Amino acid sequence: MKAGVIGAGAWGTALAQLLAGDGQDVLLWALEPEVVDAINEAQQNPLYLPGIPLSPAIRATGFMADLAACDLLLVVSPAQHLRKVLAQAPAGVPLLLCSKGIEAGTGLLMSEVAQEAQPASPIAVLSGPTFAHEVARGLPTAITLACEDKALGQRLAARIARPSFRPYLSDDVIGAEIGGAVKNVLAIACGVAEGAGLGLNARAALISRGFAEMTRFGLARGARAETLGGLSGLGDLVLTCSSTNSRNFSLGKGLGEGGSAAELLSNRRTVAEGAHTAPVLRDAARAAGVEMPVAEAVCALLTEAASLGQVIDALLARPLRPE
């Protein structure tokens, strides 16, 4: 399968590097002309993935029409731009969605957006604990590949698997997507705890109670508990809640240190998806009757509806209840 990658941020570039690992040509679509030039002329992406020499099998383009020759497209555009990007993409090509989030305004998961934007294209989802720079360097990684079509899932797994990159197949697309979307919001909460100096006990509590929130919401949306407890749920949650390499964790850390959400978000070139997902998740949870106090707290901080002290006090003052 001749593969193309839509989106040349850190994760898209890392996936292109992965796909080119067996010497097959990979076409990488980038929005920024300077990224296209840097990849084609110097085999580097200093803007988004500095310090990683890229395979000469990767060719970058700024023209979406060039992807028409591909048999597989990995879609790595920011979640809130997915619909617009897919509207320009070739039709009927299998799409492996690698973005994590929930669309603002519609509350749709990425696979649901893709089904509307590209109804003729088979869809699969790639989600799990994956820092881009580690994948690009060939460090051991395991990930969930979710696809309702088992035969297609097996073909995709064979195409992307490497000795250091191990996809685990699932047919629970909804579960894989909810894990990836919700963990971004919870990572902000854990970053806040770090920035505010609340300690490791608090972080462990946020991870475990946040996982309970993820599970409640996922089950309400039709996900399976074993998916949420796997790589794309718990695995990704643990990774992104534990390191400033996570854009969402680092955003939360800035909030915990007293920074304003508006300033922290405006100073970023890369996207902290959890900031966009949080209000959509809150509204979807309320509509489903699912209690998500940690997600609610993150929303309050991002919208500056409450101070850091007020948010912490509110969480600690919640009524005692059975676990």
C-alpha angles and dihedrals in degrees: 000000000000104000132210129186123213109208127036100209119122095286096042091049091048091052091050088052090050093050092048091053093098093049097258116139116256126194115213120195115210130184095210118071090210090059091050091051095046093051096045097041104034106015090239140110101203092167097061109006107028122184096025116113107219128221116262086229088074116091121184127212137180093206118089091200089069089070092067090093092059124104093201133030124200106204113209103159119131111281095244091054097045097099093051093046094048091051087066097043126100113273126240097022118127109259123212104195114213100169121103122213150071120266114250114235095022105044089222125150117236093259090053091050090049092050089056096042097042108020093168095055123093109234135214133166131225114199138150147094102326128147105194098225092054093050091047090052092051097247116159113280136170123197143172119252107193121193131152090211103074095196092051090046091054092050092049092047091052090050097051102032118110132170089263097035116065121184118199114207123232135165092209100101094164093052093050091050097046091051091052094046100044096045090062090061092046091049088060089055092051091048089053090054090051094047093046092049094240093148138237094288089063092048092051090049091050092049094049097041090041089054088053088054091048090051095048092049094043094051090049089055094048101264122142121247093229091057092051089048091051137074097297093050120024094016094055091042093056092048099048094042092056110051142050086224083081110088090211094049091049091050090052091047089056090051091049090052090056102265121144119247093230094055095042092051095044092054094057127097092186124061124251095205093193091069090061095038097050100075092040091050092048092052093045091049092050091049090051093046092243118147113227109165096167092053089047090053092052090051091051091054095045093050092039089234087138137017123249091255092050092050093050092046091049093053093047092047095056113124117270112255142167115278 
